[in-house]
Amino acid sequence: MPHPCDYVEFCIHLGVQQLAASKFGTMDILINNAGLTRDMRITKMAVEDWEVVVDITL
């Protein structure tokens, strides 16, 4: 059951969990896959951009 959402907002994860529980009863497996990149070299990236990339991707 793919469900795109804003990975940064923790409350969204609770909503997805509740949606899955209401549809399937229990949740046996959850795959949370997210990644982000900026279209530039790391050496040209602002610290704030790098922190966002690391926070989302890792």
PDB file of N, CA, C, O and CB in Angstrom:
ATOM      1  N   MET A   1       0.847  -1.160   0.000  1.00  0.00           N
ATOM      2  CA  MET A   1       0.000   0.000   0.000  1.00  0.00           C
ATOM      3  C   MET A   1       0.902   1.236   0.000  1.00  0.00           C
ATOM      4  O   MET A   1       1.168   1.787   1.068  1.00  0.00           O
ATOM      5  CB  MET A   1      -0.969  -0.009   1.220  1.00  0.00           C
ATOM      6  N   PRO A   2       1.373   1.680  -1.144  1.00  0.00           N
ATOM      7  CA  PRO A   2       2.203   2.884  -1.188  1.00  0.00           C
ATOM      8  C   PRO A   2       1.425   4.100  -0.686  1.00  0.00           C
ATOM      9  O   PRO A   2       0.241   4.266  -0.979  1.00  0.00           O
ATOM     10  CB  PRO A   2       2.711   3.134  -2.620  1.00  0.00           C
ATOM     11  N   HIS A   3       2.112   4.934   0.069  1.00  0.00           N
ATOM     12  CA  HIS A   3       1.467   6.137   0.591  1.00  0.00           C
ATOM     13  C   HIS A   3       2.505   7.257   0.650  1.00  0.00           C
ATOM     14  O   HIS A   3       3.225   7.371   1.642  1.00  0.00           O
ATOM     15  CB  HIS A   3       0.838   5.878   2.004  1.00  0.00           C
ATOM     16  N   PRO A   4       2.596   8.087  -0.397  1.00  0.00           N
ATOM     17  CA  PRO A   4       3.561   9.182  -0.377  1.00  0.00           C
ATOM     18  C   PRO A   4       3.238  10.174   0.738  1.00  0.00           C
ATOM     19  O   PRO A   4       2.075  10.505   0.970  1.00  0.00           O
ATOM     20  CB  PRO A   4       3.583   9.898  -1.733  1.00  0.00           C
ATOM     21  N   CYS A   5       4.265  10.637   1.415  1.00  0.00           N
ATOM     22  CA  CYS A   5       4.046  11.627   2.473  1.00  0.00           C
ATOM     23  C   CYS A   5       5.333  12.398   2.728  1.00  0.00           C
ATOM     24  O   CYS A   5       6.398  12.043   2.223  1.00  0.00           O
ATOM     25  CB  CYS A   5       3.554  10.946   3.777  1.00  0.00           C
ATOM     26  N   ASP A   6       5.220  13.443   3.508  1.00  0.00           N
ATOM     27  CA  ASP A   6       6.365  14.261   3.889  1.00  0.00           C
ATOM     28  C   ASP A   6       7.099  13.546   5.014  1.00  0.00           C
ATOM     29  O   ASP A   6       6.611  13.482   6.142  1.00  0.00           O
ATOM     30  CB  ASP A   6       5.924  15.700   4.324  1.00  0.00           C
ATOM     31  N   TYR A   7       8.262  13.016   4.705  1.00  0.00           N
ATOM     32  CA  TYR A   7       9.025  12.212   5.654  1.00  0.00           C
ATOM     33  C   TYR A   7       9.424  12.998   6.899  1.00  0.00           C
ATOM     34  O   TYR A   7       9.578  12.424   7.977  1.00  0.00           O
ATOM     35  CB  TYR A   7      10.260  11.663   4.983  1.00  0.00           C
ATOM     36  N   VAL A   8       9.589  14.289   6.754  1.00  0.00           N
ATOM     37  CA  VAL A   8      10.060  15.121   7.861  1.00  0.00           C
ATOM     38  C   VAL A   8       9.001  15.258   8.963  1.00  0.00           C
ATOM     39  O   VAL A   8       9.349  15.385  10.137  1.00  0.00           O
ATOM     40  CB  VAL A   8      10.455  16.506   7.343  1.00  0.00           C
ATOM     41  N   GLU A   9       7.734  15.233   8.602  1.00  0.00           N
ATOM     42  CA  GLU A   9       6.652  15.424   9.568  1.00  0.00           C
ATOM     43  C   GLU A   9       6.316  14.114  10.277  1.00  0.00           C
ATOM     44  O   GLU A   9       5.717  13.220   9.678  1.00  0.00           O
ATOM     45  CB  GLU A   9       5.402  15.983   8.870  1.00  0.00           C
ATOM     46  N   PHE A  10       6.697  13.997  11.542  1.00  0.00           N
ATOM     47  CA  PHE A  10       6.484  12.755  12.287  1.00  0.00           C
ATOM     48  C   PHE A  10       5.009  12.404  12.403  1.00  0.00           C
ATOM     49  O   PHE A  10       4.657  11.227  12.328  1.00  0.00           O
ATOM     50  CB  PHE A  10       7.092  12.866  13.671  1.00  0.00           C
ATOM     51  N   CYS A  11       4.136  13.388  12.584  1.00  0.00           N
ATOM     52  CA  CYS A  11       2.712  13.108  12.765  1.00  0.00           C
ATOM     53  C   CYS A  11       2.118  12.410  11.547  1.00  0.00           C
ATOM     54  O   CYS A  11       1.131  11.686  11.681  1.00  0.00           O
ATOM     55  CB  CYS A  11       1.952  14.399  13.045  1.00  0.00           C
ATOM     56  N   ILE A  12       2.691  12.609  10.365  1.00  0.00           N
ATOM     57  CA  ILE A  12       2.224  11.930   9.155  1.00  0.00           C
ATOM     58  C   ILE A  12       2.409  10.427   9.299  1.00  0.00           C
ATOM     59  O   ILE A  12       1.565   9.651   8.849  1.00  0.00           O
ATOM     60  CB  ILE A  12       2.976  12.449   7.906  1.00  0.00           C
ATOM     61  N   HIS A  13       3.507  10.008   9.925  1.00  0.00           N
ATOM     62  CA  HIS A  13       3.771   8.579  10.099  1.00  0.00           C
ATOM     63  C   HIS A  13       2.690   7.926  10.953  1.00  0.00           C
ATOM     64  O   HIS A  13       2.302   6.785  10.700  1.00  0.00           O
ATOM     65  CB  HIS A  13       5.149   8.362  10.737  1.00  0.00           C
ATOM     66  N   LEU A  14       2.214   8.630  11.943  1.00  0.00           N
ATOM     67  CA  LEU A  14       1.141   8.090  12.782  1.00  0.00           C
ATOM     68  C   LEU A  14      -0.127   7.890  11.967  1.00  0.00           C
ATOM     69  O   LEU A  14      -0.829   6.895  12.146  1.00  0.00           O
ATOM     70  CB  LEU A  14       0.862   9.021  13.973  1.00  0.00           C
ATOM     71  N   GLY A  15      -0.425   8.824  11.078  1.00  0.00           N
ATOM     72  CA  GLY A  15      -1.603   8.702  10.222  1.00  0.00           C
ATOM     73  C   GLY A  15      -1.499   7.516   9.281  1.00  0.00           C
ATOM     74  O   GLY A  15      -2.487   6.818   9.054  1.00  0.00           O
ATOM     75  N   VAL A  16      -0.315   7.279   8.731  1.00  0.00           N
ATOM     76  CA  VAL A  16      -0.110   6.134   7.844  1.00  0.00           C
ATOM     77  C   VAL A  16      -0.277   4.837   8.624  1.00  0.00           C
ATOM     78  O   VAL A  16      -0.871   3.880   8.127  1.00  0.00           O
ATOM     79  CB  VAL A  16       1.288   6.192   7.185  1.00  0.00           C
ATOM     80  N   GLN A  17       0.240   4.806   9.833  1.00  0.00           N
ATOM     81  CA  GLN A  17       0.099   3.620  10.682  1.00  0.00           C
ATOM     82  C   GLN A  17      -1.378   3.353  10.972  1.00  0.00           C
ATOM     83  O   GLN A  17      -1.825   2.209  10.899  1.00  0.00           O
ATOM     84  CB  GLN A  17       0.886   3.795  12.007  1.00  0.00           C
ATOM     85  N   GLN A  18      -2.120   4.377  11.292  1.00  0.00           N
ATOM     86  CA  GLN A  18      -3.553   4.213  11.569  1.00  0.00           C
ATOM     87  C   GLN A  18      -4.309   3.787  10.313  1.00  0.00           C
ATOM     88  O   GLN A  18      -5.226   2.970  10.394  1.00  0.00           O
ATOM     89  CB  GLN A  18      -4.146   5.522  12.122  1.00  0.00           C
ATOM     90  N   LEU A  19      -3.942   4.324   9.166  1.00  0.00           N
ATOM     91  CA  LEU A  19      -4.574   3.942   7.904  1.00  0.00           C
ATOM     92  C   LEU A  19      -4.339   2.461   7.607  1.00  0.00           C
ATOM     93  O   LEU A  19      -5.268   1.744   7.237  1.00  0.00           O
ATOM     94  CB  LEU A  19      -4.039   4.808   6.750  1.00  0.00           C
ATOM     95  N   ALA A  20      -3.113   2.013   7.767  1.00  0.00           N
ATOM     96  CA  ALA A  20      -2.796   0.602   7.526  1.00  0.00           C
ATOM     97  C   ALA A  20      -3.527  -0.300   8.510  1.00  0.00           C
ATOM     98  O   ALA A  20      -4.035  -1.352   8.124  1.00  0.00           O
ATOM     99  CB  ALA A  20      -1.284   0.368   7.624  1.00  0.00           C
ATOM    100  N   ALA A  21      -3.584   0.100   9.772  1.00  0.00           N
ATOM    101  CA  ALA A  21      -4.281  -0.704  10.780  1.00  0.00           C
ATOM    102  C   ALA A  21      -5.769  -0.796  10.469  1.00  0.00           C
ATOM    103  O   ALA A  21      -6.370  -1.854  10.654  1.00  0.00           O
ATOM    104  CB  ALA A  21      -4.072  -0.110  12.179  1.00  0.00           C
ATOM    105  N   SER A  22      -6.368   0.285  10.004  1.00  0.00           N
ATOM    106  CA  SER A  22      -7.801   0.248   9.695  1.00  0.00           C
ATOM    107  C   SER A  22      -8.082  -0.591   8.446  1.00  0.00           C
ATOM    108  O   SER A  22      -9.149  -1.193   8.328  1.00  0.00           O
ATOM    109  CB  SER A  22      -8.340   1.673   9.502  1.00  0.00           C
ATOM    110  N   LYS A  23      -7.131  -0.628   7.520  1.00  0.00           N
ATOM    111  CA  LYS A  23      -7.334  -1.386   6.282  1.00  0.00           C
ATOM    112  C   LYS A  23      -6.999  -2.867   6.439  1.00  0.00           C
ATOM    113  O   LYS A  23      -7.697  -3.723   5.895  1.00  0.00           O
ATOM    114  CB  LYS A  23      -6.491  -0.792   5.171  1.00  0.00           C
ATOM    115  N   PHE A  24      -5.932  -3.173   7.184  1.00  0.00           N
ATOM    116  CA  PHE A  24      -5.438  -4.545   7.260  1.00  0.00           C
ATOM    117  C   PHE A  24      -5.575  -5.180   8.644  1.00  0.00           C
ATOM    118  O   PHE A  24      -5.386  -6.389   8.779  1.00  0.00           O
ATOM    119  CB  PHE A  24      -4.006  -4.578   6.848  1.00  0.00           C
ATOM    120  N   GLY A  25      -5.893  -4.409   9.656  1.00  0.00           N
ATOM    121  CA  GLY A  25      -6.019  -4.950  11.015  1.00  0.00           C
ATOM    122  C   GLY A  25      -4.717  -4.858  11.789  1.00  0.00           C
ATOM    123  O   GLY A  25      -4.684  -4.285  12.878  1.00  0.00           O
ATOM    124  N   THR A  26      -3.655  -5.410  11.247  1.00  0.00           N
ATOM    125  CA  THR A  26      -2.341  -5.321  11.885  1.00  0.00           C
ATOM    126  C   THR A  26      -1.308  -4.934  10.829  1.00  0.00           C
ATOM    127  O   THR A  26      -1.549  -5.055   9.628  1.00  0.00           O
ATOM    128  CB  THR A  26      -1.954  -6.671  12.575  1.00  0.00           C
ATOM    129  N   MET A  27      -0.176  -4.477  11.296  1.00  0.00           N
ATOM    130  CA  MET A  27       0.909  -4.148  10.389  1.00  0.00           C
ATOM    131  C   MET A  27       2.079  -5.052  10.755  1.00  0.00           C
ATOM    132  O   MET A  27       2.688  -4.896  11.814  1.00  0.00           O
ATOM    133  CB  MET A  27       1.299  -2.624  10.471  1.00  0.00           C
ATOM    134  N   ASP A  28       2.387  -5.990   9.877  1.00  0.00           N
ATOM    135  CA  ASP A  28       3.475  -6.928  10.129  1.00  0.00           C
ATOM    136  C   ASP A  28       4.806  -6.407   9.598  1.00  0.00           C
ATOM    137  O   ASP A  28       5.857  -6.678  10.177  1.00  0.00           O
ATOM    138  CB  ASP A  28       3.160  -8.274   9.503  1.00  0.00           C
ATOM    139  N   ILE A  29       4.761  -5.670   8.509  1.00  0.00           N
ATOM    140  CA  ILE A  29       5.976  -5.151   7.890  1.00  0.00           C
ATOM    141  C   ILE A  29       5.739  -3.702   7.467  1.00  0.00           C
ATOM    142  O   ILE A  29       4.690  -3.365   6.918  1.00  0.00           O
ATOM    143  CB  ILE A  29       6.400  -6.025   6.670  1.00  0.00           C
ATOM    144  N   LEU A  30       6.724  -2.860   7.731  1.00  0.00           N
ATOM    145  CA  LEU A  30       6.673  -1.472   7.275  1.00  0.00           C
ATOM    146  C   LEU A  30       7.997  -1.150   6.600  1.00  0.00           C
ATOM    147  O   LEU A  30       9.062  -1.309   7.196  1.00  0.00           O
ATOM    148  CB  LEU A  30       6.388  -0.486   8.463  1.00  0.00           C
ATOM    149  N   ILE A  31       7.928  -0.703   5.371  1.00  0.00           N
ATOM    150  CA  ILE A  31       9.124  -0.270   4.657  1.00  0.00           C
ATOM    151  C   ILE A  31       9.013   1.235   4.476  1.00  0.00           C
ATOM    152  O   ILE A  31       8.116   1.734   3.795  1.00  0.00           O
ATOM    153  CB  ILE A  31       9.283  -1.010   3.272  1.00  0.00           C
ATOM    154  N   ASN A  32       9.927   1.932   5.088  1.00  0.00           N
ATOM    155  CA  ASN A  32       9.954   3.383   5.007  1.00  0.00           C
ATOM    156  C   ASN A  32      11.146   3.764   4.143  1.00  0.00           C
ATOM    157  O   ASN A  32      12.291   3.645   4.578  1.00  0.00           O
ATOM    158  CB  ASN A  32      10.036   4.045   6.430  1.00  0.00           C
ATOM    159  N   ASN A  33      10.889   4.212   2.942  1.00  0.00           N
ATOM    160  CA  ASN A  33      11.948   4.485   1.992  1.00  0.00           C
ATOM    161  C   ASN A  33      11.889   5.955   1.586  1.00  0.00           C
ATOM    162  O   ASN A  33      10.900   6.410   1.011  1.00  0.00           O
ATOM    163  CB  ASN A  33      11.832   3.563   0.756  1.00  0.00           C
ATOM    164  N   ALA A  34      12.938   6.680   1.885  1.00  0.00           N
ATOM    165  CA  ALA A  34      12.970   8.096   1.524  1.00  0.00           C
ATOM    166  C   ALA A  34      14.399   8.485   1.159  1.00  0.00           C
ATOM    167  O   ALA A  34      15.360   7.941   1.703  1.00  0.00           O
ATOM    168  CB  ALA A  34      12.436   8.984   2.689  1.00  0.00           C
ATOM    169  N   GLY A  35      14.523   9.408   0.255  1.00  0.00           N
ATOM    170  CA  GLY A  35      15.830   9.907  -0.123  1.00  0.00           C
ATOM    171  C   GLY A  35      15.697  11.285  -0.751  1.00  0.00           C
ATOM    172  O   GLY A  35      14.651  11.636  -1.297  1.00  0.00           O
ATOM    173  N   LEU A  36      16.743  12.038  -0.667  1.00  0.00           N
ATOM    174  CA  LEU A  36      16.730  13.400  -1.192  1.00  0.00           C
ATOM    175  C   LEU A  36      18.133  13.746  -1.655  1.00  0.00           C
ATOM    176  O   LEU A  36      19.121  13.329  -1.050  1.00  0.00           O
ATOM    177  CB  LEU A  36      16.225  14.419  -0.122  1.00  0.00           C
ATOM    178  N   THR A  37      18.209  14.494  -2.708  1.00  0.00           N
ATOM    179  CA  THR A  37      19.497  14.984  -3.175  1.00  0.00           C
ATOM    180  C   THR A  37      19.340  16.427  -3.642  1.00  0.00           C
ATOM    181  O   THR A  37      18.239  16.865  -3.974  1.00  0.00           O
ATOM    182  CB  THR A  37      20.054  14.090  -4.316  1.00  0.00           C
ATOM    183  N   ARG A  38      20.406  17.129  -3.663  1.00  0.00           N
ATOM    184  CA  ARG A  38      20.442  18.471  -4.239  1.00  0.00           C
ATOM    185  C   ARG A  38      21.277  18.380  -5.514  1.00  0.00           C
ATOM    186  O   ARG A  38      22.269  17.653  -5.552  1.00  0.00           O
ATOM    187  CB  ARG A  38      21.040  19.535  -3.221  1.00  0.00           C
ATOM    188  N   ASP A  39      20.896  19.091  -6.531  1.00  0.00           N
ATOM    189  CA  ASP A  39      21.572  19.006  -7.816  1.00  0.00           C
ATOM    190  C   ASP A  39      22.806  19.901  -7.829  1.00  0.00           C
ATOM    191  O   ASP A  39      22.866  20.900  -8.545  1.00  0.00           O
ATOM    192  CB  ASP A  39      20.618  19.392  -8.952  1.00  0.00           C
ATOM    193  N   MET A  40      23.785  19.516  -7.020  1.00  0.00           N
ATOM    194  CA  MET A  40      25.038  20.264  -6.967  1.00  0.00           C
ATOM    195  C   MET A  40      26.095  19.424  -6.263  1.00  0.00           C
ATOM    196  O   MET A  40      25.775  18.443  -5.593  1.00  0.00           O
ATOM    197  CB  MET A  40      24.845  21.625  -6.245  1.00  0.00           C
ATOM    198  N   ARG A  41      27.323  19.804  -6.415  1.00  0.00           N
ATOM    199  CA  ARG A  41      28.419  19.114  -5.734  1.00  0.00           C
ATOM    200  C   ARG A  41      28.362  19.426  -4.243  1.00  0.00           C
ATOM    201  O   ARG A  41      27.914  20.495  -3.831  1.00  0.00           O
ATOM    202  CB  ARG A  41      29.795  19.529  -6.330  1.00  0.00           C
ATOM    203  N   ILE A  42      28.816  18.489  -3.464  1.00  0.00           N
ATOM    204  CA  ILE A  42      28.838  18.682  -2.011  1.00  0.00           C
ATOM    205  C   ILE A  42      29.670  19.909  -1.647  1.00  0.00           C
ATOM    206  O   ILE A  42      29.325  20.645  -0.724  1.00  0.00           O
ATOM    207  CB  ILE A  42      29.397  17.429  -1.303  1.00  0.00           C
ATOM    208  N   THR A  43      30.745  20.123  -2.359  1.00  0.00           N
ATOM    209  CA  THR A  43      31.614  21.264  -2.058  1.00  0.00           C
ATOM    210  C   THR A  43      30.949  22.608  -2.335  1.00  0.00           C
ATOM    211  O   THR A  43      31.402  23.632  -1.825  1.00  0.00           O
ATOM    212  CB  THR A  43      32.888  21.161  -2.861  1.00  0.00           C
ATOM    213  N   LYS A  44      29.887  22.622  -3.131  1.00  0.00           N
ATOM    214  CA  LYS A  44      29.159  23.860  -3.433  1.00  0.00           C
ATOM    215  C   LYS A  44      27.882  24.003  -2.602  1.00  0.00           C
ATOM    216  O   LYS A  44      27.212  25.034  -2.660  1.00  0.00           O
ATOM    217  CB  LYS A  44      28.812  23.908  -4.916  1.00  0.00           C
ATOM    218  N   MET A  45      27.552  22.978  -1.841  1.00  0.00           N
ATOM    219  CA  MET A  45      26.287  22.933  -1.109  1.00  0.00           C
ATOM    220  C   MET A  45      26.370  23.731   0.198  1.00  0.00           C
ATOM    221  O   MET A  45      27.367  23.660   0.917  1.00  0.00           O
ATOM    222  CB  MET A  45      25.898  21.478  -0.814  1.00  0.00           C
ATOM    223  N   ALA A  46      25.328  24.477   0.488  1.00  0.00           N
ATOM    224  CA  ALA A  46      25.252  25.184   1.773  1.00  0.00           C
ATOM    225  C   ALA A  46      25.087  24.158   2.895  1.00  0.00           C
ATOM    226  O   ALA A  46      24.529  23.081   2.682  1.00  0.00           O
ATOM    227  CB  ALA A  46      24.068  26.215   1.783  1.00  0.00           C
ATOM    228  N   VAL A  47      25.562  24.490   4.057  1.00  0.00           N
ATOM    229  CA  VAL A  47      25.465  23.586   5.205  1.00  0.00           C
ATOM    230  C   VAL A  47      24.014  23.192   5.466  1.00  0.00           C
ATOM    231  O   VAL A  47      23.736  22.033   5.773  1.00  0.00           O
ATOM    232  CB  VAL A  47      26.070  24.240   6.458  1.00  0.00           C
ATOM    233  N   GLU A  48      23.099  24.130   5.350  1.00  0.00           N
ATOM    234  CA  GLU A  48      21.681  23.844   5.600  1.00  0.00           C
ATOM    235  C   GLU A  48      21.143  22.812   4.608  1.00  0.00           C
ATOM    236  O   GLU A  48      20.382  21.923   4.988  1.00  0.00           O
ATOM    237  CB  GLU A  48      20.851  25.139   5.516  1.00  0.00           C
ATOM    238  N   ASP A  49      21.538  22.931   3.333  1.00  0.00           N
ATOM    239  CA  ASP A  49      21.114  21.954   2.325  1.00  0.00           C
ATOM    240  C   ASP A  49      21.677  20.574   2.644  1.00  0.00           C
ATOM    241  O   ASP A  49      20.971  19.571   2.543  1.00  0.00           O
ATOM    242  CB  ASP A  49      21.560  22.397   0.917  1.00  0.00           C
ATOM    243  N   TRP A  50      22.944  20.526   3.028  1.00  0.00           N
ATOM    244  CA  TRP A  50      23.572  19.254   3.371  1.00  0.00           C
ATOM    245  C   TRP A  50      22.855  18.603   4.554  1.00  0.00           C
ATOM    246  O   TRP A  50      22.624  17.394   4.543  1.00  0.00           O
ATOM    247  CB  TRP A  50      25.063  19.459   3.696  1.00  0.00           C
ATOM    248  N   GLU A  51      22.509  19.374   5.551  1.00  0.00           N
ATOM    249  CA  GLU A  51      21.813  18.828   6.722  1.00  0.00           C
ATOM    250  C   GLU A  51      20.453  18.246   6.344  1.00  0.00           C
ATOM    251  O   GLU A  51      20.062  17.204   6.871  1.00  0.00           O
ATOM    252  CB  GLU A  51      21.637  19.914   7.787  1.00  0.00           C
ATOM    253  N   VAL A  52      19.732  18.902   5.444  1.00  0.00           N
ATOM    254  CA  VAL A  52      18.438  18.377   4.988  1.00  0.00           C
ATOM    255  C   VAL A  52      18.639  17.054   4.252  1.00  0.00           C
ATOM    256  O   VAL A  52      17.902  16.096   4.486  1.00  0.00           O
ATOM    257  CB  VAL A  52      17.720  19.402   4.067  1.00  0.00           C
ATOM    258  N   VAL A  53      19.629  16.998   3.369  1.00  0.00           N
ATOM    259  CA  VAL A  53      19.912  15.762   2.630  1.00  0.00           C
ATOM    260  C   VAL A  53      20.220  14.626   3.598  1.00  0.00           C
ATOM    261  O   VAL A  53      19.681  13.528   3.456  1.00  0.00           O
ATOM    262  CB  VAL A  53      21.093  15.967   1.653  1.00  0.00           C
ATOM    263  N   VAL A  54      21.071  14.874   4.569  1.00  0.00           N
ATOM    264  CA  VAL A  54      21.441  13.838   5.535  1.00  0.00           C
ATOM    265  C   VAL A  54      20.248  13.447   6.398  1.00  0.00           C
ATOM    266  O   VAL A  54      20.031  12.258   6.632  1.00  0.00           O
ATOM    267  CB  VAL A  54      22.598  14.320   6.422  1.00  0.00           C
ATOM    268  N   ASP A  55      19.478  14.402   6.871  1.00  0.00           N
ATOM    269  CA  ASP A  55      18.315  14.101   7.715  1.00  0.00           C
ATOM    270  C   ASP A  55      17.304  13.221   6.993  1.00  0.00           C
ATOM    271  O   ASP A  55      16.756  12.296   7.592  1.00  0.00           O
ATOM    272  CB  ASP A  55      17.640  15.393   8.166  1.00  0.00           C
ATOM    273  N   ILE A  56      17.052  13.490   5.730  1.00  0.00           N
ATOM    274  CA  ILE A  56      16.060  12.727   4.973  1.00  0.00           C
ATOM    275  C   ILE A  56      16.616  11.376   4.542  1.00  0.00           C
ATOM    276  O   ILE A  56      15.950  10.352   4.693  1.00  0.00           O
ATOM    277  CB  ILE A  56      15.600  13.519   3.746  1.00  0.00           C
ATOM    278  N   THR A  57      17.826  11.369   4.011  1.00  0.00           N
ATOM    279  CA  THR A  57      18.368  10.163   3.397  1.00  0.00           C
ATOM    280  C   THR A  57      18.834   9.139   4.423  1.00  0.00           C
ATOM    281  O   THR A  57      18.681   7.937   4.207  1.00  0.00           O
ATOM    282  CB  THR A  57      19.513  10.523   2.489  1.00  0.00           C
ATOM    283  N   LEU A  58      19.389   9.586   5.512  1.00  0.00           N
ATOM    284  CA  LEU A  58      19.859   8.635   6.515  1.00  0.00           C
ATOM    285  C   LEU A  58      18.796   8.428   7.551  1.00  0.00           C
ATOM    286  O   LEU A  58      18.993   7.659   8.491  1.00  0.00           O
ATOM    287  CB  LEU A  58      21.153   9.113   7.171  1.00  0.00           C
TER     288      LEU A  58
END
